[in-house]
Amino acid sequence: MLHYMKELFSVIEAARVTERHGKPLDLAQAAEDLGDLFIRRRDAGKIIALGNGGSAAIASHTVNDLCKNCRVPALCFSDYALLTCLANDCGYENAYKEAVNLMADVDDIIIAISSSGKSANILNAAEAALNKGCYLLTLSGFDGDNPLRKMGDVNVYIPSPRYGLVEMSHQAILHMITDRISELFQAAELKK
């Protein structure tokens, strides 16, 4: 059990963060900058998080924290009726893309989470977000050459082939960001 936790810590420490053109970014600084960005965009747009399976649960958890603790407007595409409607009518690979086209605006931030970085519906949604002019944060793992890792304004890559380690790393990193937003929000409230 201790070995697993050590492996988790080493995987998080090995996370690679890049901007769209592959320039490396420091993880802690990127989390700080993203927290600041999310706060600045709070009055202009919303945050939309999306993922499949465990990544959908991470997206939902992140949206809960953003709304409740950070007072940032956020939503997750987890309404089963809408998701199954779009998947049925447009194909599952286009369900999130259609949701982004329906609900995203130019000032929004899209958080695209995929352990493999190869899920067609996440890639198509990320492309739709970019086409709309949204800011894109991606979180991926597994293969270092996965396509999602190259799409975002900021890309967080976890170098592990293990779902559990990748998913827990994604959740921890998103908590770093939401904790920063919560700190900024609380500081702003104290100034009032």
C-alpha positions as CSV (number, residue, x, y, z in Angstrom):
1,M,0.0,0.0,0.0
2,L,2.8,2.4,0.9
3,H,4.4,1.6,-2.5
4,Y,1.2,2.7,-4.3
5,M,1.2,6.1,-2.5
6,K,4.9,6.6,-3.2
7,E,4.2,5.9,-6.9
8,L,1.3,8.4,-6.9
9,F,3.5,11.1,-5.4
10,S,6.2,10.4,-7.9
11,V,3.7,10.5,-10.8
12,I,2.4,13.9,-9.7
13,E,5.9,15.2,-9.3
14,A,6.6,13.9,-12.8
15,A,3.6,15.8,-14.3
16,R,4.5,17.7,-17.4
17,V,2.7,21.0,-18.1
18,T,3.0,22.7,-21.5
19,E,1.4,25.5,-23.4
20,R,-0.1,24.9,-26.8
21,H,3.2,25.0,-28.7
22,G,4.9,22.6,-26.3
23,K,6.7,25.2,-24.2
24,P,7.2,23.7,-20.7
25,L,5.5,25.4,-17.8
26,D,6.0,25.0,-14.0
27,L,3.1,23.0,-12.5
28,A,2.8,25.2,-9.4
29,Q,3.0,28.4,-11.4
30,A,0.5,27.1,-13.9
31,A,-1.9,26.2,-11.2
32,E,-1.5,29.7,-9.7
33,D,-1.9,31.4,-13.1
34,L,-5.0,29.3,-13.9
35,G,-6.6,30.2,-10.5
36,D,-6.0,33.9,-11.3
37,L,-7.4,33.4,-14.8
38,F,-10.5,31.6,-13.5
39,I,-11.2,34.4,-11.1
40,R,-10.7,37.1,-13.8
41,R,-13.1,35.3,-16.1
42,R,-15.7,34.8,-13.4
43,D,-17.8,37.8,-14.5
44,A,-17.2,37.3,-18.2
45,G,-17.8,33.6,-18.7
46,K,-18.2,30.2,-17.2
47,I,-16.1,27.1,-16.8
48,I,-17.3,23.9,-18.5
49,A,-15.7,20.6,-17.5
50,L,-16.0,17.4,-19.4
51,G,-14.8,13.8,-19.3
52,N,-15.8,10.2,-19.6
53,G,-16.3,7.7,-16.8
54,G,-13.9,8.4,-13.9
55,S,-12.9,11.7,-15.7
56,A,-16.5,12.7,-15.8
57,A,-16.6,12.2,-12.0
58,I,-13.5,14.4,-11.7
59,A,-15.2,17.0,-13.9
60,S,-18.3,17.0,-11.8
61,H,-16.3,17.2,-8.5
62,T,-14.3,20.1,-9.9
63,V,-17.5,21.9,-10.9
64,N,-19.0,21.4,-7.4
65,D,-15.9,23.0,-5.9
66,L,-15.8,25.9,-8.4
67,C,-19.5,26.7,-7.8
68,K,-19.7,26.2,-4.0
69,N,-16.3,27.2,-2.7
70,C,-15.1,29.6,-5.4
71,R,-18.3,31.2,-6.5
72,V,-17.3,30.7,-10.1
73,P,-20.0,29.8,-12.6
74,A,-19.3,26.3,-13.8
75,L,-21.1,23.4,-15.3
76,C,-20.5,19.8,-16.2
77,F,-22.0,18.0,-19.1
78,S,-23.4,15.2,-17.0
79,D,-27.2,15.5,-17.6
80,Y,-27.9,11.9,-18.8
81,A,-31.0,12.9,-20.9
82,L,-29.1,15.5,-22.8
83,L,-25.9,13.4,-23.2
84,T,-27.8,10.3,-24.4
85,C,-29.9,12.5,-26.7
86,L,-26.9,14.1,-28.3
87,A,-25.1,10.7,-28.5
88,N,-28.1,9.0,-30.1
89,D,-28.6,11.8,-32.6
90,C,-25.1,12.8,-33.4
91,G,-23.0,9.8,-32.4
92,Y,-21.2,9.5,-29.1
93,E,-18.0,10.8,-30.5
94,N,-19.8,14.1,-31.2
95,A,-22.0,14.4,-28.0
96,Y,-19.7,16.7,-26.1
97,K,-18.9,18.6,-29.3
98,E,-22.6,19.4,-29.8
99,A,-22.9,20.4,-26.1
100,V,-19.9,22.7,-26.4
101,N,-21.5,24.2,-29.6
102,L,-24.8,24.7,-27.8
103,M,-23.5,26.1,-24.5
104,A,-20.0,27.5,-24.7
105,D,-19.2,31.1,-25.3
106,V,-16.0,32.9,-26.4
107,D,-15.1,33.9,-22.8
108,D,-15.6,30.4,-21.4
109,I,-12.9,28.1,-20.1
110,I,-13.2,24.4,-21.1
111,I,-11.5,21.8,-19.0
112,A,-11.1,18.6,-21.1
113,I,-10.1,15.5,-19.1
114,S,-9.1,12.2,-20.7
115,S,-6.8,9.7,-19.1
116,S,-5.7,8.4,-22.5
117,G,-5.9,11.8,-24.3
118,K,-7.4,9.9,-27.2
119,S,-11.1,9.8,-26.5
120,A,-12.8,10.9,-29.7
121,N,-15.7,12.8,-28.0
122,I,-13.2,14.7,-25.8
123,L,-11.0,15.6,-28.8
124,N,-14.0,16.7,-30.8
125,A,-15.2,18.9,-27.9
126,A,-11.8,20.4,-27.5
127,E,-11.7,21.3,-31.2
128,A,-15.1,22.8,-30.9
129,A,-14.0,24.9,-27.9
130,L,-11.0,26.2,-29.8
131,N,-13.2,27.0,-32.8
132,K,-15.4,29.1,-30.5
133,G,-12.4,30.9,-29.1
134,C,-12.7,29.4,-25.6
135,Y,-9.6,29.0,-23.3
136,L,-8.8,25.2,-23.2
137,L,-7.2,23.4,-20.3
138,T,-6.5,19.7,-20.9
139,L,-5.6,16.9,-18.5
140,S,-4.3,13.6,-20.0
141,G,-2.0,10.7,-19.3
142,F,-0.8,7.4,-20.7
143,D,1.1,8.0,-24.0
144,G,3.2,11.2,-24.1
145,D,2.2,11.7,-27.7
146,N,-1.6,11.7,-27.1
147,P,-3.4,14.3,-29.2
148,L,-5.2,16.0,-26.4
149,R,-1.9,17.0,-24.8
150,K,-1.1,19.2,-27.8
151,M,-4.5,21.1,-28.0
152,G,-4.9,23.2,-25.0
153,D,-3.7,26.7,-24.0
154,V,-2.4,24.8,-21.0
155,N,-1.9,21.0,-21.0
156,V,-1.3,18.8,-18.0
157,Y,0.1,15.4,-18.8
158,I,0.6,12.6,-16.2
159,P,3.3,10.1,-17.4
160,S,1.7,6.9,-16.2
161,P,-0.2,4.0,-18.0
162,R,-2.4,3.4,-14.8
163,Y,-5.9,4.8,-14.7
164,G,-5.9,5.2,-10.9
165,L,-2.7,7.2,-10.8
166,V,-3.7,9.4,-13.7
167,E,-7.1,10.1,-12.4
168,M,-6.0,10.8,-8.8
169,S,-3.3,13.1,-10.2
170,H,-5.8,15.0,-12.3
171,Q,-8.0,15.4,-9.3
172,A,-5.2,16.6,-7.1
173,I,-4.0,19.2,-9.7
174,L,-7.6,20.5,-10.2
175,H,-7.8,20.8,-6.4
176,M,-4.6,22.9,-6.5
177,I,-6.4,25.2,-8.9
178,T,-9.7,25.4,-7.1
179,D,-7.9,25.9,-3.7
180,R,-6.1,28.9,-5.3
181,I,-9.4,30.3,-6.5
182,S,-10.9,29.8,-3.1
183,E,-8.0,31.7,-1.5
184,L,-8.4,34.6,-4.0
185,F,-12.2,34.7,-3.5
186,Q,-11.8,34.7,0.3
187,A,-9.2,37.5,0.1
188,A,-11.5,39.5,-2.1
189,E,-14.4,39.1,0.4
190,L,-12.2,40.2,3.3
191,K,-11.4,43.4,1.4
192,K,-15.1,44.3,1.1
